[in-house]
Amino acid sequence: MVARFFSLSQIGVNSMEYHPTMLLSGPPSCGKTSLLFQFAFNCALQSSSTGGVVVFICNRRRLESKPPYMSQGIDPSSDIFQRIEMKYVDDDEGIKKYFAAFHLHDMFPVAVVIDDFGDFFDERNCQEKYVNPRGRELAMVRTLALCQNAVIHANDTRPCSLMLSDTHHGDSSRLLYVYKRWIQTIFTIKGDGSGSYLLEKNVNSASGGSGKTRAAKFSVALQYLVLEGIINEREQ
């Protein structure tokens, strides 16, 4: 449900449906990091009674240059933010090291969020490493497999979700076929032509999913993530 990316109290939602692996894909500067951070906050809020934490993996320099905005009404001094553990990495090796040691956690996080997943894979470095013109895709596939295995292992103990974001420069990510192999639920963002954006949950026909879905219209204005409305369910 698209509501997971906005303030749950503002839209009258008390819980979020569970999906083990998710991708948020959208064009540059459309608010992906803000949506991810709100998602992380919601996960931490809902698991606060059980001491759950959320791990937010990102590039520190990129995050500090474009910090996320939260929904209006969220207290910036809230204790919930203490349950979001920031982990800064510079490349795909940092991601792989984290998940390679994932099984050593005394308690698994309720969610792991990776901002701009694809940007951690430098095309030239990957091509040289794998001696293959499609080295970047190979590197991403291996890392996605590692991430998926870690989440499956964690779910034997407690629910744990993986949420990734990816930037696309056309109508959709050119690596969407790679993600579909490993990601169960994909959310996409597109501009509506008026300065706002539409967030939709995609139905993966390859996995047999079909039916109704919902979309959210939102914008990032005056340093806030603003939900402008939830669009009625429709057939896909």
C-alpha positions in Angstrom: 0.0 0.0 0.0 1.3 3.4 -0.9 0.4 4.8 2.5 3.5 3.3 4.0 5.5 6.2 2.6 3.6 8.9 4.4 2.6 9.8 8.0 0.4 7.0 9.1 -1.4 9.2 11.7 -2.3 11.8 9.1 -4.1 9.3 6.8 -5.6 7.2 9.6 -3.7 4.0 9.0 -2.6 2.0 12.0 -0.5 -0.7 10.3 1.3 -1.5 7.1 0.9 -4.7 5.0 4.1 -6.8 5.1 6.3 -7.2 2.0 9.7 -8.8 2.5 11.4 -7.1 -0.5 10.5 -3.8 -2.1 11.8 -1.3 -4.7 11.0 2.4 -5.0 11.9 3.6 -8.5 11.6 7.2 -9.8 13.3 10.0 -11.7 16.0 12.2 -10.2 15.0 14.7 -7.4 11.4 13.4 -7.0 11.6 12.9 -3.3 12.7 9.2 -3.1 15.0 9.7 -0.1 12.2 11.6 1.8 9.8 8.7 1.0 12.3 6.2 2.2 13.0 8.0 5.4 9.3 8.3 6.2 9.0 4.6 5.5 11.9 3.9 7.9 10.2 6.2 10.5 6.9 4.3 10.1 8.6 0.9 10.5 10.5 2.1 13.6 7.3 3.6 15.1 5.3 0.4 14.6 7.9 -1.8 16.2 8.8 0.5 19.1 7.0 -1.7 21.6 9.2 -4.6 20.7 12.4 -2.6 20.5 12.7 -2.9 16.7 15.3 -0.9 14.8 15.6 0.1 11.1 18.9 0.2 9.3 19.2 3.0 6.7 22.1 2.5 4.3 23.2 5.4 2.2 26.1 7.6 1.0 26.8 10.2 3.6 27.9 12.9 1.3 24.9 12.6 -0.9 22.5 12.5 2.1 24.0 15.6 3.7 23.8 17.5 0.4 20.2 16.6 -0.1 18.7 15.7 3.3 15.2 14.0 3.4 12.1 15.9 4.4 9.5 14.4 6.7 5.7 14.8 6.7 4.4 17.8 8.6 3.5 17.1 12.2 6.3 14.7 13.0 8.4 15.9 16.0 12.0 16.1 14.9 13.0 15.3 18.5 11.0 12.1 18.6 12.6 9.1 20.3 11.6 7.1 17.2 14.5 8.6 15.3 16.8 6.9 17.7 15.6 3.6 16.4 16.8 4.4 12.9 20.5 3.4 12.6 22.4 5.1 9.9 25.0 3.1 8.0 27.2 5.0 5.5 28.9 3.2 2.7 30.7 4.4 -0.4 30.3 1.4 -2.8 28.8 -2.0 -3.3 31.5 -3.6 -1.2 30.2 -1.8 1.8 26.7 -3.2 1.2 28.1 -6.7 0.7 30.1 -6.6 3.9 27.1 -5.6 5.9 24.9 -8.4 4.6 27.7 -11.0 4.7 27.7 -10.5 8.5 24.0 -10.1 8.8 23.5 -13.5 10.4 25.7 -12.4 13.4 23.1 -9.9 14.6 21.8 -10.6 18.1 18.5 -9.2 17.0 17.6 -8.5 13.4 16.3 -5.1 12.3 12.6 -4.9 11.3 13.7 -3.3 8.0 16.8 -2.5 6.0 16.6 0.5 3.7 19.2 1.2 0.9 18.9 4.6 -0.7 20.0 4.8 -4.4 21.0 1.2 -4.5 22.2 1.3 -8.2 24.4 4.3 -7.6 26.8 2.2 -5.5 27.8 0.2 -8.5 30.3 2.0 -10.7 30.0 0.8 -14.2 33.6 1.0 -15.2 34.8 -0.7 -11.9 32.3 -3.5 -12.3 33.3 -4.1 -15.9 37.0 -4.3 -15.0 36.3 -6.6 -12.0 34.2 -9.1 -13.9 35.9 -8.6 -17.2 32.5 -8.3 -18.8 30.7 -5.3 -20.5 27.7 -6.2 -18.3 29.8 -6.3 -15.2 27.5 -3.8 -13.4 24.5 -6.0 -13.8 26.4 -9.0 -12.6 27.6 -7.2 -9.5 24.0 -6.0 -8.8 22.6 -9.5 -9.2 25.2 -11.0 -6.8 24.5 -8.3 -4.2 20.7 -8.6 -4.6 21.0 -12.4 -4.1 23.1 -11.8 -0.9 20.5 -9.2 0.4 17.6 -11.6 -0.3 19.3 -14.5 1.5 19.9 -12.3 4.5 16.3 -11.2 4.7 15.0 -14.8 4.3 17.3 -15.8 7.2 16.1 -13.0 9.3 12.5 -13.8 8.7 13.0 -17.2 10.3 13.3 -15.2 13.5 11.2 -12.1 13.0 9.6 -10.1 10.2 12.3 -8.2 8.3 11.8 -6.1 5.2 14.3 -4.9 2.6 13.5 -1.6 0.8 15.6 -0.3 -2.0 15.4 2.8 -4.1 16.7 3.3 -7.7 16.9 6.3 -10.0 15.6 6.0 -13.5 16.0 8.6 -16.3 13.3 7.4 -18.7 9.8 6.0 -18.2 11.2 3.2 -16.1 14.5 1.8 -14.8 16.5 0.1 -17.6 17.5 -2.5 -15.0 13.9 -3.3 -14.0 14.2 -6.8 -15.4 17.1 -7.4 -12.9 15.2 -6.1 -9.9 12.1 -8.2 -10.8 14.0 -11.4 -10.3 14.7 -10.5 -6.7 12.1 -7.9 -5.6 8.5 -8.9 -4.9 6.9 -5.4 -4.8 7.8 -2.4 -6.9 6.7 1.1 -6.4 7.2 3.7 -9.2 7.1 7.5 -9.2 6.3 9.7 -12.2 5.6 13.4 -12.6 2.0 14.5 -13.2 3.0 17.6 -15.2 2.0 20.1 -12.5 4.9 19.8 -10.2 3.5 17.0 -8.1 4.2 13.3 -8.4 2.2 10.0 -8.6 3.4 7.0 -6.5 2.0 3.7 -7.7 2.4 0.1 -6.6 3.1 -2.0 -9.6 1.5 -5.4 -10.0 4.0 -8.0 -11.2 2.1 -10.1 -13.7 5.1 -12.5 -13.9 4.4 -13.6 -10.3 0.7 -14.0 -11.0 -0.3 -10.8 -9.2 -3.2 -8.8 -10.6 -6.1 -6.7 -9.6 -6.6 -3.4 -7.8 -4.0 -1.0 -6.6 -3.8 2.5 -5.2 -1.8 5.6 -6.1 -0.7 8.6 -4.0 -0.3 12.1 -5.3 2.5 14.0 -3.4 4.9 16.8 -3.5 8.0 18.1 -1.6 7.3 21.7 -0.6 8.6 24.1 2.1 10.8 21.4 3.4 8.0 18.9 4.0 6.8 15.7 2.3 3.2 16.6 1.4 0.6 13.9 0.7 -2.0 15.6 -1.6 -4.3 12.7 -1.8 -4.8 8.9 -2.3 -6.3 8.0 -5.6 -9.1 5.5 -5.6 -8.4 1.9 -6.3 -8.4 0.9 -9.9 -7.8 -2.2 -12.0 -4.4 -3.0 -13.5 
